[in-house]
Amino acid sequence: MVDVVIACDVGTLSARCGIFQTDDGKMLVKKEHSITLKKGLGGEGEYVQSSEEIWTAVCMAVKDAMGEMEVEVIV
């Protein structure tokens, strides 16, 4: 069994998840899900995102990464 840490990052257009070995920091898996960027109702250059869609993208990226690794969760 390998000890791992799961890290997530949310950017403008996607949510990403990486699974890394704790002993040397090697990335084992990386998964990404898109986030929709919509033009806002305000002035020029204003854009909006859905908090629900961001959270769903994070959850899907983690689920996909864990599925690929067949990670056993120990709390």
ZAVORO-984283 format. One record per residue: residue number from 1; residue in one letter; x, y, z of N, C-alpha, C, CB in turn. Coordinates in nm, 2 decimals. Glycine has a CB too. Example, Ala and Ser with C-alpha at 12.3 -4.5 7.8 and 13.67 -1.06 7.14 Angstrom:
2
    nr   rest      n_x      n_y      n_z     ca_x     ca_y     ca_z      c_x      c_y      c_z     cb_x     cb_y     cb_z
     1      a     1.32    -0.57     0.78     1.23    -0.45     0.78     1.32    -0.33     0.78     1.13    -0.45     0.90
     2      s     1.28    -0.22     0.71     1.37    -0.11     0.71     1.29     0.00     0.79     1.41    -0.06     0.57
REM end
This chain:
75
    nr   rest      n_x      n_y      n_z     ca_x     ca_y     ca_z      c_x      c_y      c_z     cb_x     cb_y     cb_z
     1      m     0.08    -0.12     0.00     0.00     0.00     0.00     0.09     0.12     0.00    -0.10     0.00     0.12
     2      v     0.05     0.22    -0.08     0.12     0.35    -0.09     0.04     0.46    -0.02     0.15     0.38    -0.24
     3      d     0.11     0.54     0.06     0.04     0.65     0.12     0.03     0.76     0.02     0.11     0.70     0.25
     4      v    -0.08     0.83     0.00    -0.10     0.93    -0.10    -0.17     1.05    -0.03    -0.18     0.88    -0.22
     5      v    -0.16     1.16    -0.10    -0.24     1.28    -0.07    -0.31     1.33    -0.19    -0.15     1.40    -0.01
     6      i    -0.43     1.37    -0.18    -0.52     1.42    -0.29    -0.52     1.57    -0.28    -0.66     1.36    -0.29
     7      a    -0.48     1.64    -0.39    -0.48     1.78    -0.40    -0.57     1.83    -0.51    -0.34     1.84    -0.42
     8      c    -0.65     1.94    -0.48    -0.74     1.99    -0.58    -0.70     2.14    -0.61    -0.89     1.98    -0.54
     9      d    -0.72     2.18    -0.73    -0.70     2.32    -0.77    -0.82     2.36    -0.87    -0.56     2.34    -0.85
    10      v    -0.87     2.48    -0.84    -0.98     2.53    -0.92    -0.93     2.66    -0.99    -1.11     2.56    -0.84
    11      g    -0.94     2.66    -1.12    -0.89     2.77    -1.20    -1.01     2.83    -1.27    -0.79     2.73    -1.30
    12      t    -0.99     2.92    -1.37    -1.09     2.99    -1.44    -1.18     2.90    -1.52    -1.03     3.09    -1.53
    13      l    -1.12     2.80    -1.59    -1.19     2.71    -1.68    -1.20     2.57    -1.64    -1.13     2.72    -1.82
    14      s    -1.14     2.53    -1.53    -1.14     2.39    -1.49    -1.11     2.36    -1.35    -1.05     2.30    -1.58
    15      a    -1.15     2.25    -1.30    -1.11     2.20    -1.17    -1.02     2.08    -1.19    -1.23     2.16    -1.07
    16      r    -0.91     2.07    -1.12    -0.81     1.97    -1.14    -0.79     1.89    -1.00    -0.68     2.02    -1.19
    17      c    -0.76     1.77    -1.01    -0.72     1.68    -0.90    -0.60     1.60    -0.93    -0.84     1.59    -0.86
    18      g    -0.51     1.60    -0.83    -0.39     1.52    -0.85    -0.38     1.43    -0.73    -0.26     1.60    -0.87
    19      i    -0.33     1.31    -0.75    -0.30     1.22    -0.64    -0.14     1.20    -0.64    -0.37     1.08    -0.65
    20      f    -0.08     1.23    -0.52     0.06     1.23    -0.51     0.11     1.13    -0.40     0.11     1.37    -0.48
    21      q     0.22     1.07    -0.42     0.28     0.98    -0.32     0.34     1.08    -0.21     0.40     0.90    -0.38
    22      t     0.32     1.04    -0.08     0.36     1.12     0.03     0.51     1.11     0.05     0.29     1.08     0.15
    23      d     0.57     1.00     0.01     0.72     0.99     0.04     0.81     1.07    -0.05     0.75     0.84     0.04
    24      d     0.77     1.08    -0.18     0.86     1.16    -0.27     0.78     1.26    -0.35     0.92     1.06    -0.36
    25      g     0.65     1.28    -0.33     0.58     1.38    -0.41     0.55     1.35    -0.55     0.65     1.51    -0.40
    26      k     0.58     1.23    -0.59     0.55     1.19    -0.73     0.40     1.19    -0.76     0.61     1.05    -0.76
    27      m     0.36     1.26    -0.87     0.22     1.26    -0.92     0.19     1.12    -0.98     0.19     1.37    -1.01
    28      l     0.09     1.06    -0.93     0.04     0.93    -0.98    -0.07     0.94    -1.08     0.00     0.84    -0.87
    29      v    -0.16     1.04    -1.05    -0.28     1.05    -1.14    -0.31     1.20    -1.14    -0.40     0.97    -1.09
    30      k    -0.36     1.25    -1.26    -0.42     1.39    -1.27    -0.54     1.38    -1.35    -0.31     1.49    -1.33
    31      k    -0.65     1.44    -1.30    -0.78     1.44    -1.37    -0.83     1.59    -1.37    -0.88     1.35    -1.31
    32      e    -0.90     1.62    -1.47    -0.95     1.76    -1.49    -1.09     1.76    -1.54    -0.86     1.84    -1.58
    33      h    -1.18     1.85    -1.49    -1.31     1.87    -1.54    -1.33     2.02    -1.57    -1.42     1.82    -1.44
    34      s    -1.40     2.05    -1.69    -1.42     2.18    -1.73    -1.52     2.26    -1.64    -1.47     2.19    -1.87
    35      i    -1.51     2.39    -1.64    -1.61     2.48    -1.58    -1.65     2.58    -1.68    -1.54     2.55    -1.45
    36      t    -1.78     2.61    -1.69    -1.83     2.70    -1.78    -1.81     2.84    -1.74    -1.98     2.68    -1.81
    37      l    -1.76     2.93    -1.83    -1.74     3.07    -1.80    -1.84     3.15    -1.88    -1.59     3.12    -1.83
    38      k    -1.93     3.22    -1.81    -2.04     3.29    -1.88    -2.02     3.44    -1.87    -2.18     3.25    -1.82
    39      k    -2.05     3.51    -1.97    -2.05     3.66    -1.97    -2.15     3.71    -1.87    -2.07     3.72    -2.11
    40      g    -2.10     3.80    -1.79    -2.19     3.86    -1.68    -2.28     3.97    -1.74    -2.10     3.92    -1.57
    41      l    -2.37     4.01    -1.65    -2.47     4.12    -1.69    -2.41     4.26    -1.68    -2.59     4.10    -1.61
    42      g    -2.30     4.27    -1.61    -2.24     4.40    -1.58    -2.16     4.45    -1.70    -2.15     4.39    -1.46
    43      g    -2.06     4.52    -1.67    -1.97     4.59    -1.77    -1.89     4.49    -1.85    -1.89     4.69    -1.71
    44      e    -1.81     4.55    -1.94    -1.73     4.47    -2.03    -1.62     4.40    -1.94    -1.66     4.57    -2.13
    45      g    -1.59     4.28    -1.98    -1.49     4.20    -1.91    -1.55     4.13    -1.78    -1.38     4.29    -1.87
    46      e    -1.67     4.14    -1.76    -1.73     4.07    -1.64    -1.78     3.93    -1.68    -1.85     4.15    -1.58
    47      y    -1.74     3.83    -1.60    -1.77     3.69    -1.63    -1.82     3.63    -1.50    -1.66     3.61    -1.69
    48      v    -1.90     3.53    -1.51    -1.96     3.46    -1.39    -1.94     3.31    -1.40    -2.10     3.50    -1.36
    49      q    -1.94     3.24    -1.29    -1.94     3.10    -1.29    -2.04     3.05    -1.19    -1.79     3.05    -1.25
    50      s    -2.08     2.93    -1.20    -2.17     2.86    -1.11    -2.09     2.79    -0.99    -2.26     2.76    -1.18
    51      s    -2.12     2.83    -0.87    -2.06     2.77    -0.76    -2.09     2.62    -0.75    -2.10     2.83    -0.62
    52      e    -2.21     2.58    -0.79    -2.26     2.44    -0.79    -2.18     2.37    -0.90    -2.41     2.43    -0.82
    53      e    -2.16     2.43    -1.02    -2.08     2.36    -1.12    -1.93     2.35    -1.08    -2.09     2.44    -1.25
    54      i    -1.88     2.44    -1.01    -1.74     2.43    -0.96    -1.73     2.31    -0.87    -1.69     2.57    -0.90
    55      w    -1.82     2.31    -0.77    -1.81     2.20    -0.67    -1.83     2.06    -0.74    -1.92     2.22    -0.57
    56      t    -1.92     2.05    -0.84    -1.94     1.93    -0.91    -1.82     1.89    -0.99    -2.06     1.94    -1.01
    57      a    -1.75     1.99    -1.05    -1.63     1.96    -1.13    -1.52     1.91    -1.03    -1.58     2.08    -1.20
    58      v    -1.51     1.97    -0.91    -1.41     1.92    -0.82    -1.44     1.78    -0.78    -1.40     2.01    -0.69
    59      c    -1.56     1.75    -0.74    -1.60     1.61    -0.70    -1.58     1.51    -0.81    -1.75     1.61    -0.66
    60      m    -1.61     1.54    -0.93    -1.59     1.45    -1.04    -1.44     1.43    -1.07    -1.66     1.51    -1.17
    61      a    -1.36     1.53    -1.06    -1.21     1.51    -1.08    -1.16     1.42    -0.97    -1.14     1.65    -1.08
    62      v    -1.20     1.44    -0.85    -1.15     1.35    -0.74    -1.20     1.21    -0.76    -1.20     1.41    -0.60
    63      k    -1.33     1.19    -0.79    -1.39     1.06    -0.81    -1.31     0.99    -0.92    -1.54     1.07    -0.85
    64      d    -1.29     1.05    -1.04    -1.22     0.99    -1.15    -1.08     0.95    -1.11    -1.22     1.09    -1.27
    65      a    -1.01     1.04    -1.04    -0.87     1.01    -1.00    -0.86     0.89    -0.90    -0.81     1.14    -0.93
    66      m    -0.95     0.89    -0.81    -0.96     0.78    -0.71    -0.99     0.65    -0.78    -1.05     0.81    -0.60
    67      g    -1.08     0.66    -0.88    -1.12     0.54    -0.95    -1.01     0.48    -1.03    -1.24     0.57    -1.04
    68      e    -0.93     0.57    -1.09    -0.81     0.52    -1.17    -0.71     0.46    -1.08    -0.75     0.64    -1.25
    69      m    -0.69     0.52    -0.96    -0.59     0.47    -0.87    -0.64     0.35    -0.79    -0.55     0.58    -0.78
    70      e    -0.77     0.33    -0.78    -0.83     0.23    -0.70    -0.79     0.26    -0.55    -0.80     0.08    -0.74
    71      v    -0.81     0.38    -0.51    -0.76     0.43    -0.38    -0.86     0.37    -0.27    -0.75     0.58    -0.37
    72      e    -0.80     0.32    -0.16    -0.87     0.28    -0.05    -0.87     0.40     0.05    -0.82     0.15     0.02
    73      v    -0.98     0.45     0.09    -0.99     0.57     0.18    -0.98     0.52     0.32    -1.12     0.65     0.16
    74      i    -0.88     0.57     0.40    -0.86     0.54     0.54    -0.87     0.67     0.61    -0.73     0.46     0.57
    75      v    -0.96     0.69     0.70    -0.98     0.81     0.77    -0.92     0.80     0.91    -1.13     0.86     0.78
REM end
